Amino acid sequence: MYIATGVGGVIGCIFGGLMTQYSHPRWVFFTYSWFGLIVTIAAAFLTRESEKDTIIVHREESESEVSTSQEGYEDEQRSLLRE
């Protein structure tokens, strides 16, 4: 993840520098503002299911699904306290 972020940052800086050098800065800001709009539109389509991140844990007895969400963690803690 960090490598992808770093590579994306370097490519973005180079692309932004070239755009600023060969075009008017207002067009660079105009183009950059569309990226924020795209992120906003994509965020509007997120659902509760897309937030859940699950990992399958293989145990000797059986396979169980462990959720990394806050709700899953709280449910697991409650069930452990009942035992």
N, C-alpha and C positions, 0 to 999 in steps of 0.2 A: 504494500500500500504506500509506504514512504517513497519507494523508488518511483512508482507511477506519479505520485504527487510532485516529486522533484523534477522528473522529466517533463511533466505537463507545465510546471512553472517556468522551466527554461525555454520550452517551445513557445509558451505564451509571451514571455518577455521578448524573445527574438521577433515573433510575429507582430507584437505591438510596436516595437521599435521600427521595424520596416514599414508598417502602416503609417506611423507618425512621420517618418522621413519622406515617404513618397506621396502622402495625401494630407489633406487638411485635418488638424486635430479634432475638429467637430465631427468628422465622419468616423473617426476612431471611437469617440465617446458614443456616437449614435449606434455603431455596431456593438460596442460593449454593453450598452443598455439592453439590447435584445437578449443577451445571455441571461440577465436577471429575470426578464420576462419568461423565458423558456423554463428556468428553474421554478418560477412561481407556478406556471401552468402544470408542470410535472408534479409539483407538490400537491396540487389540488386533486390529483388522481390517486394519491396514496390511500390505502385502505387499512383497516385494522389487521387484516391477514398479511399484508405486505410488511407490517412492522414486526411480525413474529419471526424470530430466527431460531430454528431448532437444530439440534445436534442429536444424532442417533448414537447412543452409548451401547456397546455390546458387553453384556455380562454373561457369566457362565450359565446362569439359570435361564435368563430370558433377555429379550431386547426391550429396552424402555426408551421413551422419548423424553429428553430433558429440554425444557424451554429456558432460554436465556432472558426472557422478558421479566419485568418486575412482577407481574401478576403470577407467572409460573413459579417464580422464586418464593413468593409469599405463600402460595398454595402448598408448595413442598415443605416449607417451614411449619405451617399449621399441621400438616399431616404427621410430621416428625414429632411435634409436641403432643399430639394425641396418643402416640404409641408409648 
